[in-house]
């Protein structure tokens, strides 16, 4: 719905109240285009509500609204227009507002505003029903498309509540549907499809108190989505459909199919739901107790149609990435568990959790949004196997290169065999505000006895490796960054998150012995893209620190590629679970990176 706007009409209304316009005569009328040209062929859309105001009018339609202001004459102008816009008979109006008169000019101004806000429609030959007159830009064309569609309802249960309800909904919309049985159809499910080789279809199903409607697609894609949704929602075919839910789902299915056929906006886009992903499908999920239905982003199902196989656009900002994180972890139909902070502490480090294999994977970061992003990416990696996941290619490569560089570094004194550079003195990082903050948090605030070591990855390389060692030389955390101070800061942050999250990891599980995964500098570019910072937000602030890290990321990745020899490889995910997760990430615009050449 376009917000209503106040449109001033002072000149026409004033002219009407004065009752005269200089120079208005037969010659002027003949030379001036008629402002009411075409009025006889126009109608007010059926769903438009009109409210007279003290000095204006408010009109509200299906997708737009406008407030006209200009004086007490406006309601009177509307009374002149209302009857011709209802019947098409302009004869009385021609007598009351003859060509060249100020009244006609004022009426033309009102009519122009109604056109601009899509509140008028050309009814055509009368074949379009009220809903097409209300919603379609060209109702006659839309009605012709519906007549040619010849929709069919296919299912295994002609006597069940869903199929008859779908047929009735299609008939009410002006279609002429038919019903046919379909061998192998899932109980409680119907497929609504159009005729012809380029058929459109939606699938709908109700089992017990849960139902769904898929997005318009090809018939095979709709059935694949229905199978995946049924599994995701845990539908039990033995449960009989709730009649009231069957009516709701059948009506929604008919509406989605007919809107797609007629070229109308999909109902999922009508409410401007911020949860949905632009350019990606949405499914309707409905339930009882209480009766409810809402559209949710859909990133599952086998990508059979061409538009489904195309990757989603990579997020350009962290806010967009978090939108995708929420869609991937949707509580009802997400391909991954939700990555959320829950009841986890958010100080001194921010923590988020994501369920993997029955355990709770914990992730830390300087901010909660970065912790959620890290948790989801790491959970996806554990589901997929030997891959690196990122919100975009730069994020994925940053994570993969840091991981490979750290895995190839010697950790005893950071020298190791092969003549690696020796450890730097603490002076190389101790004066930095971020490194000092996270190191003091770990050792003073949390009371951890630890040692922080930093060294270049190679002689002269603008890449540094930092490790935090605990009692007995046990590795608590590590980081690879472009400066010694950044490496020290991220390593100390990771160690802090690990100690902070330790009480929240389940005992006697793999999560109890694995360190908390922590967001490093790889996410800095995404975190600062499009972000506005105050002039005083320098490195002492997280935003200023991340901006500095982001500025060094391109050169760091070049250096790490040279040091690790890491390169991309093509590899298909193995197993249905991995394919489901990879498909969801692909549709969300995330990057799944298979690499060769570096140690993992």
MOCORSUL-V646196 format. One record per backbone hydrogen bond with DSSP energy under -0.5 kcal/mol. NH is the residue of the N-H (numbers start at 1). CO is the residue of the C=O. E is the energy in kcal/mol with one decimal. If there is no record, write none. Layout:
NH|CO|E  NH|CO|E
This chain:
2|63|-2.9  7|5|-0.7  7|67|-3.5  8|6|-0.6  9|69|-3.6  13|9|-2.3  14|10|-2.9  15|11|-2.6  16|12|-2.3  17|13|-2.3  18|14|-2.1  19|15|-2.1  20|15|-0.8  24|21|-1.7  25|23|-1.1  29|25|-2.6  30|26|-2.1  31|27|-1.8  32|28|-1.3  37|34|-1.6  39|36|-2.0  41|38|-1.3  42|39|-1.9  43|121|-2.3  44|85|-1.4  45|119|-2.3  48|45|-1.8  49|60|-2.6  51|58|-2.9  53|56|-2.7  56|53|-0.7  57|68|-2.3  58|51|-2.5  59|66|-2.9  60|49|-2.3  61|64|-3.4  66|59|-2.6  67|5|-3.5  68|57|-2.9  68|66|-0.5  69|7|-2.5  70|55|-2.0  71|55|-1.9  74|71|-1.5  76|72|-0.5  77|73|-2.2  78|74|-2.4  79|75|-1.7  80|76|-1.3  81|77|-1.6  82|78|-2.6  83|79|-0.6  84|80|-0.6  85|81|-2.1  86|82|-0.8  86|83|-0.9  87|83|-2.6  88|84|-2.2  90|88|-0.8  94|90|-2.1  95|91|-1.4  96|92|-2.2  97|93|-2.9  101|98|-2.0  105|101|-1.8  106|102|-2.3  107|103|-2.6  108|104|-2.3  109|105|-1.7  110|106|-2.0  111|107|-2.7  112|108|-2.3  113|109|-1.6  114|110|-2.0  115|111|-2.3  116|112|-2.4  117|113|-1.5  118|115|-1.9  119|114|-2.5  120|114|-0.5  121|43|-2.4  123|121|-0.7  126|123|-1.2  133|129|-2.3  134|130|-1.9  135|131|-1.9  136|132|-2.7  142|138|-2.2  143|139|-2.7  144|140|-2.1  145|141|-2.2  146|142|-2.1  147|143|-2.2  148|144|-1.8  149|145|-0.9  150|146|-0.8  152|193|-3.1  153|178|-2.9  154|152|-0.6  154|191|-2.9  155|180|-1.5  156|189|-0.6  160|157|-1.4  164|160|-0.9  165|161|-1.3  166|162|-2.2  167|163|-2.3  168|164|-2.5  169|165|-2.1  170|166|-2.1  171|167|-2.2  172|168|-2.5  173|169|-1.2  174|171|-1.8  175|170|-2.3  178|151|-1.4  180|153|-2.3  182|155|-1.3  185|182|-1.7  189|186|-1.7  190|204|-2.7  191|154|-2.9  192|202|-2.9  193|152|-2.3  193|191|-0.6  194|200|-2.3  195|149|-2.8  199|196|-0.7  201|217|-2.6  202|192|-2.3  204|190|-2.6  205|212|-1.8  206|188|-2.1  207|210|-2.6  208|239|-0.8  210|207|-1.6  211|286|-2.4  212|205|-2.0  213|284|-1.9  214|203|-2.6  217|201|-2.1  222|218|-2.7  223|219|-2.1  224|220|-2.3  225|221|-2.6  226|222|-2.2  227|223|-2.3  228|224|-2.2  229|225|-2.8  230|226|-2.5  231|227|-1.8  232|228|-2.4  233|229|-2.8  234|230|-0.7  235|230|-2.2  237|235|-0.7  239|236|-1.9  242|208|-2.0  246|242|-2.4  247|243|-2.0  248|244|-1.7  249|245|-2.8  250|246|-2.6  251|247|-2.2  252|248|-2.2  253|249|-2.4  254|250|-2.4  255|251|-2.3  256|252|-2.3  257|253|-2.2  258|254|-2.5  259|255|-2.4  260|256|-1.8  261|257|-2.2  262|258|-2.6  263|259|-0.6  263|260|-0.6  264|259|-2.6  269|266|-2.1  270|266|-0.5  270|267|-1.0  271|267|-0.5  272|269|-0.9  273|268|-0.5  276|273|-1.2  280|277|-1.9  283|296|-2.4  284|213|-2.4  285|283|-0.5  285|294|-2.6  286|211|-2.8  287|292|-2.4  288|209|-1.4  292|287|-2.6  294|285|-2.0  296|283|-2.8  298|281|-2.4  299|297|-0.6  304|302|-1.6  309|305|-1.8  310|306|-1.2  312|586|-2.2  315|391|-0.7  318|526|-1.1  321|317|-2.1  322|318|-2.6  323|319|-1.5  324|320|-1.8  325|321|-2.3  326|322|-2.2  327|323|-1.7  328|324|-3.0  329|325|-1.8  330|327|-1.4  334|330|-2.1  336|328|-2.4  340|338|-0.8  340|353|-1.9  344|341|-2.5  350|365|-2.5  352|363|-2.1  353|340|-2.9  354|361|-2.2  356|359|-2.5  359|356|-2.4  361|354|-2.5  361|359|-0.7  363|352|-2.5  364|517|-2.5  365|350|-1.6  371|367|-1.8  372|368|-2.4  373|369|-2.1  374|370|-2.3  375|371|-2.5  376|372|-2.3  377|373|-2.3  378|374|-2.5  379|375|-2.3  380|376|-2.4  381|377|-2.0  382|378|-2.1  383|379|-1.5  384|380|-2.0  385|381|-2.4  387|385|-2.3  388|593|-2.2  390|591|-2.2  396|392|-2.5  397|393|-2.9  398|394|-2.2  399|395|-2.1  400|396|-2.6  401|397|-3.0  402|398|-1.8  403|399|-2.1  404|400|-2.5  405|401|-2.5  406|402|-2.5  407|403|-2.2  408|404|-1.3  409|406|-1.2  413|411|-1.0  415|412|-1.2  416|412|-1.0  420|415|-0.6  420|416|-0.6  424|454|-3.6  428|425|-1.9  429|426|-1.7  430|426|-2.9  432|429|-1.5  436|432|-2.7  437|433|-2.0  438|434|-2.5  439|435|-2.1  440|436|-2.4  441|437|-2.1  442|438|-1.9  443|439|-2.5  444|440|-2.5  445|440|-1.7  446|441|-2.2  448|442|-2.1  450|448|-0.8  451|469|-2.5  453|451|-0.5  453|467|-2.5  455|465|-2.0  457|463|-2.7  461|458|-2.2  463|461|-1.2  464|481|-3.2  465|455|-3.0  466|479|-2.9  467|453|-2.4  468|477|-3.0  469|451|-3.1  469|467|-0.5  470|474|-3.4  473|470|-1.7  474|471|-1.1  476|468|-3.3  477|468|-1.3  479|466|-2.2  481|464|-2.0  487|483|-2.4  488|484|-2.4  489|485|-2.5  490|486|-2.7  491|487|-2.1  492|488|-2.4  493|489|-2.4  494|490|-2.5  495|491|-2.3  496|492|-2.4  497|493|-2.7  498|494|-2.2  499|495|-2.3  500|496|-2.8  501|497|-2.5  502|498|-0.9  504|501|-1.6  505|502|-1.4  512|509|-1.2  513|509|-0.6  513|510|-1.0  514|510|-1.1  517|362|-1.7  519|364|-2.8  523|520|-1.1  524|521|-1.7  527|523|-2.4  528|524|-1.7  529|525|-1.0  531|528|-1.6  537|534|-1.7  538|536|-1.9  541|538|-2.1  544|538|-0.6  545|541|-2.6  546|542|-2.8  547|543|-1.9  548|544|-1.8  549|545|-2.3  550|546|-2.8  551|547|-1.8  552|548|-0.9  552|549|-0.8  553|549|-0.6  553|550|-0.9  554|550|-0.5  556|552|-2.1  557|553|-2.6  558|554|-1.8  559|555|-2.2  560|556|-2.7  561|557|-2.3  562|558|-1.8  563|559|-2.1  564|560|-2.6  565|561|-2.3  567|596|-2.7  569|594|-2.6  579|575|-2.2  580|576|-2.3  581|577|-2.3  582|578|-2.8  583|579|-2.6  584|580|-2.1  585|581|-2.5  586|582|-2.6  587|583|-2.5  588|584|-1.7  589|586|-1.1  590|585|-2.3  591|390|-3.0  593|388|-3.5  593|591|-0.6  594|569|-0.5  594|592|-0.6  596|567|-3.0
